[in-house]
Amino acid sequence: MAGTSTGGLIVTMLATPGDHGRPKYSPKEIQDFYIKNGPSIFPPKNYFLRKMGLAGEIIHALKGPRYDGVFLHQKIEEFTEKHTLANTLSWLVVPTFDVYRLAPVIFSSFEDHLTDPQKRKKETKPLLSDVCIGTSAAPTYFPTHYFDNDRPSGIRRSNFHLADGAVAANNPTMAAIMRVTREVLLRNPHFHHSDVNYNNFLVISIGTGSSVKEKGAYTAADCAKWGAFDWLFNLSNKHSPLIDMYSHASSESVDLQVRMLLNHNQAAKYLRIQAQCLLFKEPDMLPMDNATTENTDSLVDIAQKLLESNSGKVDLYLGTYQTSKNGPTNDEELDRFAKLLVAERYLRLAKQKEEEQEEKRATSEAAPPAPTTSVSPDGFKETSIGLPVGDTQEGT
């Protein structure tokens, strides 16, 4: 499972171990976590800034991150406890961006040194809390996050200066596909030992909603008049055009790339679920920090409508998201994918059992027969050892 920013929090909660080897949180509990804690993670501006209107918005945007992140970090540390990426119930891939090195950092539960046993023994995985705080450190919203993983020298870098994973991979689907590709090429025993065949991939990609309106987000005529401030903060819609543009560009281009990569019978292999702007009634529902009760209730309602809507996909020629009028609903598609994944799980378990039995047989055949001991009439023990032909020695 891969997740960026809030998606990173969700997949981590799904994979955090609880009692009896089961996930600590159910999907319903994760939804309740957002509804309950959202208003404290995104508290409203103070009274005076609200009264100042537009001027208050400008001051709020210039004084630093909108939120200090203290409550969010506290909640992340609570639900992840002291677990690391090595403890997750499923393999995770969580993108972040390192502002010091200006490079993406893709954290994962996979072993980084699969082909080097000595380095693999020394490898330590970071705390889930550090990974989650890093991937959700959205520019202008939350402060960046630093942590040191305290790794032995020569085992990858250990200090990180992280911003939100959306800077590197707003849509983490390709990051997940490439990581699995790496594991196959390195002959990870948990994957099929063969060349990479993307026809064997099953991919479910869930977006967090598109804010692009039917009439368009911005126009060239508008953008042509903007200065540096206008690109960073648009007074008319209270959005950051730069953030809107790079996040949508990243997300939509990945959707198109995955669709091209899995072009063989693509509808059966790849499911993309993305709420389009038509489902959003009010402009104020689009900002990600609107955590009012009214808005969260509306988002839950939108998710239900999205399940009931017909599935869609990006048009390979136009590059736009098209909904199939006569096709299955997203709910039906998720049910179909779930059955495929369950069948695959049973096949893997059966193969694992078969390999274990084969290993036991091989070990049994390779081991020498156990000595048999009997007592002779004169009281001395007689020991006989079966030896293969040709292994006997004179006088033995």
N, C-alpha and C positions, 0 to 999 in steps of 0.2 A: 504494500500500500504506500502511495506517495501523497504528500500533501505540502502545500506552500502556505505560509502565513496562517490564517485561521484553519485552513485545510490541514496544516501540519499539527495543529492542536487536536483536531478531530481524529486523525489517524493514530496519533499517539495515545489518545484516550481509549480508542478501540483496541489497541495492542498492549496496553499496560496490564501486567498480570495481576489477577486478584486471587481469590480462594480456589483451590482445586484445579489450578491450571486453566481457569476461565478468565475472560476479560473482566477487568475491574468495573467497567462501565458499559451499560447497554446504550444503544442509540437513543432511546427515550431519555435516559439520564443525561446524555450529552446535550440533547435539546433543552432539557430543564436547566442545565448548567448555564447555557447562554441566556435563557430567559431570566433566570434568577440573578445572575451576576453582571449581565450586560450594562444595566444602569450605573453600577459601581465602577466598571471598567471604563465606560465612556460617560463620566458625570457631566451634567450641563455646565455651561460657562457660568461664572459668578454673576450675581444680580446686576452689577454696574455695567459689565461688558454687554450683557443682554439688552440693557436699556439704551446703550450707545448705538445699537443697530449696526449699520455698515462700518462705522468707525471702530466699534468693538470687534468686529470680525477681522479688521486689518491689524489691530493691536494684538489680538489673539494669535494671528498667523505669524507675526513678526517676533514675538517674545520668546520663541523656542517651541519644542514639541507641545502639541495640544494637551497631552496627558503625561503624567509622570510615570505611569506604568507600574506603580508600587502595588496596587491591588491586584492587577493582572499577574504580576510576577509571583505574588504570594499564592494566588490560586493555582498557578502552574506548578509551583513547588509542592503544594498540597496533593494534587492529583497524581503527580509523577513520583512522589516520595523520593527515595534515593536510587531509583532504578536507572540503569544506563541503557544505551542502544543495544547492548549485548543481551538484555533481559526481556526484550519484547516477544510477544506471542506470535507475531508475524514479522516478516522482513519489512523494514520501513526505509523509505527514501525521502529525505527532507531537505529541500534546497534552501540555502541562505546566500548572502553576498558579503564578502569581506571588504570593508571600505579601506583598510590599510593596504591591501594588495590589489585592490580593484579587480577582484576575480571571484567567480562563484565558488562556493564551497557546498558540495552535495554530501550531506551526512547520510550514512546508511547503516543498517544492521549487518550487512554482509562483511565478511572478513576482507580487509584491505590488502593483506599480504597472503593471498590464497596459495601462491606458488612458492612461498619462502617460509618454511616451518619455523626457523629461528626467529624471524621477525614476527610471525604470527603469535608465537608464545608471549612476546613482550607487548603485543598490541593491547591498548586499553581503549574502551569506548567512552565517549563523554556522557554526562548525565542527561537524561531526557529533558530535565528542566532547562538546562543551558541551550539545548537545541531548539526547544519550543520558544523560549524567550527571544532567541536570535532570529528565528524565521518569522516571528510576528512583530518585529521592531520596524513597523511601517514608517518610512520617512515622513516627517512633519507631524506624525501622530504620536509615536513613542520614541524614547531615546534608544540609541544603538546599544548593543550588549557586548561586553568583553568577558572572556573567560580563558583560563589556562587549563589545558587537559592534563598537564604534568606527565607527558610521555617521555620514555627513555630517549636519549640522544640517538639520532639516526632513524627513528621510527616516525616519519612524517612530522609535519609542524604541529605545535601544541598550543599556540596562542592564537586567539581569534578575535576579530573586531567586526561584529556582525550587524548587518541591516537586514530588513525584511527579504525573504526569499523571492518575493515577486520581482525584485530588481533583476534577479538572474533568471528566474523561471516562474512567471506568474501562473502558467499552466504547467504542472509538473509531469504531464503524461510522457513527454519525450525523455525526461530525465529517468523515469522509471523503466522505460523500454530500453534505453541505452545501458542501464545498470544490469538488467537481466541479460542483455546481449553480452556484456562483459563476463558475467558468470558462466554463460554457456561456452564462450570461447576459452575460458580458463579451466574448463572441465570441472566445474563445481559438481560434486557428486549428487547434489539435490536436483540437478537438471539433466535433461536428455543429452547424452554424449554424441552429439552430431553437429553438423554445420547449422548456423542460425537460419531458421526458416520462419519468416514473419507470418506465414499463413497459419502457424500454430499458436499465434498470440491471441488472447482474448483481452480486450481492454474496455473498461468502463471509466469514463471521464466525466466528473461532475463539476460544473462551474458554479460561481456564486452570483450569477446574474449579470446581464449586459445593460449598461446605462445608455447605449446608443439609441436615440429616439428615431422614429420612422422618418422624420424630416431631416435627420442628421444631427451630429453633436455640435460641430463648429463649421464655419465656412471660411474659405480662403480670404474673402473680403474682410471678415472679422480679424483673422489671424494676422493679416498684412499690417494692421494698425497697432499690434501689440508691442509693448516693450518688455523688458525682463520681468517686471512685476506681474504683468498681465499673463505671461506664460506660466508663472508660478501660482497665481491666484486669480481666478476669474470672478469679478464682482457680480456678474449677472446670475450665475448658477452656484456660486460659492464652492466651485470645484477647482482643482489644480489641473489645468489642461495638460501639462507635461506628464503628470502621473496618469491621467486618463489615457493619454496616447500611448505611453510605453507599456502600460498594463494591458490595454486592448491589443496592441500590436503583438506583444509576446504571446498572449493567450490565443488569438485567432490564427497566428502563423503556425503555432504548434498543432492546433486542430487540423489545419490544412495539410501539414506535413505528415501527421499520423494517418490521416485519411488516404494520402498518396501511398504511404508505406504499406498500409494494410489494404491495398486496392483489390486484392483477390476476394471476391464475395464480401465486400467491405461491410455491408449492413449486418452480416452475421457475426463479424469479428470485433467490431468497434461500435460502442455506444457512447455518444456524447449528449449529456443532458445540461442544457443551459437556459435559464429563464431569460426571455427577451423582454424588452422594455414595455411591450404591450400589456404584460401582466402587472406592471407597476402603475398604480393609479395616480399617485401624487409625486411630484418632484422630490419632496423631502424624504421619500422612502429610499432614495438612491444612495445618499451618503452612508458610508459604512459605519459611522459612529452615531447613527440615530438609534438609540437603544430604549426609546420610550415604549411603554406597554402597548400602546396603540400600534406602533410600527412592528414590534416583534410578533404581535398577534397577526398582523397583515402578512408578514413574511411566512409564518406557518401556513396561513391560508394559501399563499402563492405556491408553496411547496406542494400542497395537496392538489392544487389545480395543475401544476406541472406534471405530477404523476398521472393525472387523468388525460393530459394532452397527448396528441399524437407525437411520436418521436420525430426528430429532425436530424439533419446533417448539413455540413457545409458543402455548397456547390463547388465542384472542382474547377469549373470554368469561371464562374462569377465571383467566387470567394465569399459568398454570403450564406447565412444560415437559412436553410429551407425546411419547413415542416411538411411532413408527408400527410396529405389529407386522408388517404385511405389506409395508411399503415397502422401498425400496432401502437398502443400507448406506451409511454415510458414505464408505467407500472408493469405492463405485460412483457416488455423487453427485459426489465430487471428480473422478472420471474424466470424468463428463458435463460438468461445468463447465470442465474443462481443454480438452475438445474444442471447446466453445463459444468459449472465449477464443482458442484457436489459430485457429479459423475467422475470428473478428473481426480478429485480427492480420493474417491474409492479406488480408482485405478492405481494411483500412486501408493496407497496403503497396501494394496495387494502385491504390487511390485516390490515394495520394501520387505514385506513378509517373505516373498519368494527368495529375495536376495539373502535374507538372514538365514533361511533354511539351507540354501546352497552353500553359504559360508560355513555353517555347522557341519554339513556333509564333508566339505573339503578338509576341514580341521580334523574330523574324525578319521578320514582316510589317511591323512598324513601322519597322524600320531602312531608311534609303535605300540604293539599290543602290550597290555599290562602283564607283569609277571604273575604266574600262578604258582602257588606254594602248597605242598602237601607234606605230610609227616610220614616218614618210612617206618617200618616195623622196629628198627633199632633206635628210633627216637630222633634221628637227624632229619633236618628239613631238606627236602629236595625242591629246588627251584628250576623251573624251565622257562625259557624266554623264546618266543617265536621270532625268528629272524628271516628276512627274505632270502631267497636263494642267491648264493654268491657273497652273502655277508658273513658267513661263518668263518671262523679262523681255527687253525689247528691248535689243539690244546685248550680251546675255550670251552 
